[in-house]
Amino acid sequence: MALNDLTKATREVREFAKVGLRDESAGRRFRLLERSTVLRELPAVQAAGGDSTAQFAYLAQAIVDAIDQIDAADGSAGANRIDGRTSGHGEAQALRHLFGLTEAARWKTWRLRQELAAASLHVSWGHFRHHPQESLLSAVAERLLASVRSGNNETKEHLASGTPIFRAYSTQQDIESAVTSYIANERPTTALMLELSAATVQPILLALRDVGATVRLLVCHPEIASAEWQKARIRGSLAQMLRGDFANYQELDLGLYRVQPSLRGRCIGNIVTVGWYTHRDNQRQPPETPDAAEVWGHDNAMVAGYTDTPDGEILASWFTREFDRLWSHRLTCKDGQARLALKL
């Protein structure tokens, strides 16, 4: 990791701390992301696509995750050193105050959040803002930059090569290029896709369209999503897809499921990939609000295999069974009903 990148990332993390990870306006959000030349290239932000609302939310969650990792270190052998001490609960709590993630700090000014963070470390505000603060922010930046090195290029190559394997992938991005390469090379005729939204799977969908595959796509009904930005993201991604690249594509069947997201996956030709959606606490919001509960999947692990191997066949059979059950669920809106529900 280049020292220059860490210095820049720390400076950018400080700007997000100053706003308390609050997405108050499109203008402020755009300016923050535009100035964050290092952070906006993080895998987590790239996974959000071109939507600045999602980019901000994905980056905010990545920062929260980094703080949680610092908290979990708490004296372990591999813990970071922050201001001469081993990182742990005190430093993590100071960071949560600093970013406005606690009840006491939420919606407070930058100065008041600094004072709360200083108090949690038992130092004065004057001392805190000169050294401990920068060490804390640098620790967050270092965790964020570490995610850039976490991709496994070797597994990306294996899935596309046709070798009969069964592998795990760290994130959605790790597997995307392998799947699109497989589609281009093998030209599968059918695909089942179970997703939260269509926002992060556009490359896969476009690759399937280009080879003329018949696609059944199940996406969460926007009314089910608890976070407002996720409702808008689901609607927006589907509207863009159905009015744009897939406006005249007759081989796409769309379904909107009305149960809480849990399973994600694709069965495309003779490959199957399966992952999970998990529910996380949006610490930027008060716990009693609907937006405090968010569903995430892009950074969850996925497993993949070939359906003509014993392990892959088990996975594909199970996924296909659950897909068909959800497709035929009485609460699922399909095709015309789905388009009507989306007002398209």
C-alpha atoms as one frame of an Amber mdcrd trajectory, in Angstrom:
protein
   0.000   0.000   0.000   1.477   3.361  -1.036   1.912   5.845   1.803   0.544
   8.541  -0.492  -2.694   6.576  -0.950  -3.083   6.148   2.824  -2.505   9.859
   3.395  -5.078  10.782   0.752  -7.565   8.205   1.990  -7.195   9.466   5.575
  -7.889  13.009   4.418 -10.965  11.834   2.515 -12.223   9.775   5.466 -11.933
  12.931   7.608 -14.321  14.763   5.255 -16.921  12.025   5.635 -16.456  12.140
   9.402 -17.085  15.884   9.395 -20.521  15.413   7.826 -21.298  12.585  10.242
 -21.910  10.165   7.341 -25.147  12.073   6.671 -26.413  12.146   3.106 -28.255
  15.462   3.407 -28.339  16.643  -0.193 -27.478  15.478  -3.685 -25.104  18.417
  -4.132 -23.088  17.716  -0.994 -23.027  13.999  -1.758 -21.748  14.622  -5.280
 -19.034  17.025  -4.095 -17.826  14.630  -1.407 -17.590  11.712  -3.816 -15.999
  13.830  -6.534 -13.237  14.937  -4.179 -12.680  11.424  -2.835 -10.422  10.170
  -5.605  -9.104   7.235  -3.548 -12.247   6.158  -1.683 -14.508   6.211  -4.720
 -12.283   3.554  -6.329 -12.821   1.114  -3.466 -14.493  -2.168  -4.495 -17.417
  -1.402  -2.175 -18.107   1.906  -3.941 -17.561   0.485  -7.418 -20.102  -2.232
  -6.631 -22.762   0.467  -6.182 -22.663   1.402  -9.866 -23.197   4.957 -11.055
 -25.897   5.957  -8.542 -24.349   8.503  -6.147 -26.944   7.754  -3.436 -25.941
   4.097  -3.455 -22.247   5.000  -3.682 -22.551   7.124  -0.544 -24.497   4.399
   1.296 -22.023   1.683   0.261 -19.044   3.797   1.343 -20.716   4.709   4.637
 -21.339   1.019   5.334 -17.714   0.213   4.464 -16.577   2.815   7.022 -18.909
   1.335   9.658 -17.537  -2.130   8.853 -13.975  -0.833   9.251 -14.831   0.571
  12.692 -16.394  -2.763  13.664 -13.179  -4.513  12.590 -11.146  -2.175  14.795
 -13.554  -2.948  17.640 -13.196  -6.692  17.063  -9.376  -6.418  17.148  -9.480
  -5.363  20.836  -6.089  -6.501  21.961  -5.642  -9.411  19.565  -2.189 -10.229
  18.257  -2.931  -8.633  14.903  -4.494  -5.464  16.276  -3.409  -2.074  14.991
  -1.616   0.440  17.189  -3.457   3.734  17.561  -1.798   6.612  19.400   0.520
   4.203  21.191  -2.235   1.851  22.316  -3.602  -1.369  20.855  -6.837  -0.650
  18.997 -10.049  -1.881  20.574 -13.323  -0.861  22.176 -12.216   2.618  23.359
 -10.920   3.614  19.943 -13.929   2.128  18.168 -16.295   4.027  20.453 -14.359
   7.233  19.812 -14.730   6.641  16.071 -18.456   5.993  16.419 -18.831   9.301
  18.240 -16.703  11.032  15.620 -18.820   9.737  12.723 -22.121  10.417  14.503
 -23.020   6.746  14.918 -24.044   6.900  18.591 -27.232   8.252  20.105 -25.242
  10.933  21.920 -23.409  12.068  18.778 -26.079  11.685  16.089 -26.971  15.007
  14.407 -24.397  16.875  16.545 -21.841  19.326  15.164 -18.317  18.275  14.281
 -16.919  20.030  17.384 -19.344  18.319  19.755 -18.630  14.935  18.175 -14.912
  15.546  18.600 -15.480  16.353  22.269 -17.441  13.123  22.782 -14.714  11.125
  21.035 -12.030  12.796  23.185 -13.988  12.045  26.366 -14.243   8.365  25.455
 -10.429   8.258  25.313 -10.069  10.378  28.478  -8.144  13.134  26.729  -8.878
  16.799  26.140 -10.477  18.057  22.947  -7.371  20.102  22.184  -5.132  17.057
  22.409  -7.533  14.760  20.597  -7.932  16.819  17.445  -4.172  17.093  16.892
  -3.047  13.493  17.137  -5.431  10.725  18.293  -8.038  11.860  15.772  -5.674
  11.496  12.830  -4.441   8.111  14.060  -8.016   6.897  14.366  -8.978   8.116
  10.893  -5.812   6.621   9.441  -6.713   3.252  10.987 -10.107   3.410   9.255
  -8.478   4.375   5.943  -6.014   1.497   6.257  -8.865  -0.981   6.754 -10.681
   0.413   3.722  -7.620   0.189   1.509  -7.004  -3.384   2.619 -10.215  -4.376
   0.822  -8.595  -3.453  -2.507  -6.125  -6.313  -2.037  -8.726  -8.881  -0.966
  -9.861  -9.946  -4.462  -8.725 -13.348  -5.652  -7.774 -13.181  -9.335  -6.972
 -16.866  -9.449 -10.574 -17.896  -8.703 -11.876 -15.471 -11.317  -9.885 -17.298
 -13.974 -10.893 -20.782 -12.831 -14.656 -20.399 -13.235 -14.362 -19.098 -16.774
 -11.856 -21.782 -17.772 -14.322 -24.657 -17.801 -12.458 -26.631 -15.134 -14.940
 -28.661 -13.030 -14.526 -26.933  -9.669 -16.503 -25.775  -6.681 -15.223 -22.497
  -5.225 -16.017 -19.649  -2.846 -15.766 -15.986  -3.830 -15.441 -13.069  -1.407
 -17.802 -10.629  -3.127 -20.135 -10.111  -6.069 -17.410  -8.250  -7.966 -14.992
 -11.156  -7.627 -17.284 -13.446  -9.584 -18.867 -11.021 -12.070 -16.140 -11.025
 -14.711 -15.887 -14.829 -14.584 -19.636 -15.198 -15.181 -19.746 -12.681 -18.036
 -16.751 -14.379 -19.687 -18.481 -17.745 -19.350 -21.631 -16.352 -20.987 -19.707
 -14.860 -23.909 -17.727 -18.052 -24.488 -20.331 -20.748 -23.824 -23.494 -18.887
 -24.973 -25.945 -20.459 -22.496 -29.607 -20.551 -23.583 -31.295 -20.226 -20.155
 -30.749 -18.350 -16.893 -32.468 -18.107 -13.510 -31.482 -15.053 -11.459 -32.606
 -14.249  -7.902 -31.530 -10.752  -6.836 -32.364  -7.865  -4.509 -32.302  -5.361
  -7.381 -31.034  -5.216 -10.945 -28.568  -2.435 -10.142 -25.400  -4.497  -9.614
 -26.050  -7.277 -12.153 -26.378  -5.217 -15.334 -23.168  -6.643 -16.900 -24.473
 -10.192 -16.441 -27.928  -9.320 -17.773 -26.471  -7.552 -20.811 -24.191 -10.509
 -21.538 -27.229 -12.820 -21.439 -29.164 -10.510 -23.744 -26.279 -10.418 -26.215
 -26.354 -14.217 -26.588 -30.158 -14.343 -26.773 -30.656 -16.327 -23.552 -34.091
 -16.832 -21.997 -33.935 -15.170 -18.576 -36.224 -15.472 -15.579 -35.337 -12.649
 -13.192 -36.705 -12.432  -9.643 -36.163  -9.106  -7.868 -37.393  -7.816  -4.511
 -40.588  -5.751  -4.723 -39.557  -2.184  -3.813 -42.334  -1.994  -1.208 -40.579
  -4.720   0.799 -37.263  -2.857   1.091 -37.073  -1.057   4.431 -34.568   1.665
   3.509 -35.897   4.442   1.297 -32.715   4.650  -0.776 -32.973   0.925  -1.499
 -36.624   1.258  -2.587 -35.578   3.990  -5.024 -32.595   1.936  -6.208 -34.759
  -1.095  -7.016 -37.335   1.002  -8.893 -34.694   3.001 -10.720 -32.623   0.026
 -11.844 -35.673  -1.836 -13.169 -37.108   1.225 -14.900 -33.787   1.926 -16.600
 -33.466  -1.694 -17.683 -37.005  -2.180 -18.982 -37.181   1.183 -20.750 -33.644
   0.972 -22.104 -31.482  -2.037 -22.896 -34.326  -4.553 -22.481 -37.225  -2.503
 -23.860 -37.713  -4.830 -26.829 -36.186  -8.008 -25.453 -38.843 -10.724 -25.476
 -36.797 -13.413 -23.682 -36.917 -11.743 -20.255 -39.549 -12.717 -17.676 -39.639
 -10.500 -14.577 -40.968 -11.345 -11.141 -41.163  -9.184  -8.002 -41.160 -11.177
  -4.768 -42.814  -9.809  -1.624 -40.907 -11.678   1.103 -37.783 -10.538   2.921
 -34.624 -11.128   0.843 -32.438 -13.974   2.073 -31.111 -16.106  -0.814 -29.408
 -14.771  -3.924 -28.107 -16.769  -6.835 -27.973 -17.596 -10.535 -28.203 -20.784
 -12.509 -26.831 -19.905 -15.947 -26.234 -22.687 -18.430 -24.202 -25.265 -16.554
 -22.867 -22.996 -13.793 -24.579 -22.166 -10.520 -23.639 -19.375  -8.096 -25.302
 -18.911  -4.720 -24.954 -16.308  -1.981 -26.946 -14.646   0.748 -28.528 -11.360
   1.747 -27.921 -10.277   5.327 -29.651  -7.660   7.459 -27.476  -4.950   8.980
 -27.919  -2.156  11.469 -27.656   1.239   9.766 -25.966   3.039  12.657 -26.385
   6.364  10.866 -30.106   6.270  11.697 -31.983   6.107  15.031 -32.807   2.452
  15.819 -36.571   3.005  15.822 -36.719   4.198  12.201 -37.323   1.843   9.233
 -34.091   3.037   7.612 -32.107   1.542  10.519 -32.570  -1.913   8.981 -30.825
  -2.462   5.642 -30.330  -5.512   3.447 -26.883  -6.073   1.927 -25.460  -8.671
  -0.402 -22.751  -7.275  -2.686 -19.970  -7.929  -0.164 -21.229 -11.299   1.051
 -19.486 -14.490  -0.007 -20.747 -16.519  -2.962 -20.083 -20.131  -3.915 -19.977
 -21.415  -7.473 -19.781 -24.726  -9.265 -20.662 -26.612 -12.412 -23.995 -28.397
 -12.573 -22.415 -31.423 -14.236 -20.353 -32.196 -11.109 -21.844 -33.952  -8.050
 -21.437 -30.979  -5.715 -22.618 -28.483  -8.312 -25.658 -30.598  -9.144 -26.727
 -30.623  -5.475 -26.376 -26.847  -5.272 -28.192 -26.273  -8.585 -31.077 -28.585
  -7.677 -31.599 -26.842  -4.359 -31.354 -23.355  -5.867 -33.730 -24.202  -8.736
 -36.245 -25.658  -6.286 -36.203 -22.529  -4.107 -36.313 -20.237  -7.146 -39.395
 -22.028  -8.498 -41.067 -21.882  -5.092 -40.560 -18.137  -4.895 -41.530 -17.637
  -8.550 -44.863 -19.401  -7.932 -45.440 -17.764  -4.524 -48.917 -16.235  -4.301
 -47.447 -12.861  -3.320 -45.017 -12.696  -6.270 -45.987 -10.318  -9.101 -44.935
 -11.580 -12.515 -44.338  -9.885 -15.862 -47.387  -7.708 -16.615 -48.310  -7.424
 -12.951 -44.717  -6.597 -12.111 -44.558  -3.855 -14.721 -47.864  -2.493 -13.459
 -46.555  -2.479  -9.888 -43.522  -0.511 -11.081 -45.805   1.863 -13.041 -44.003
   1.058 -16.305
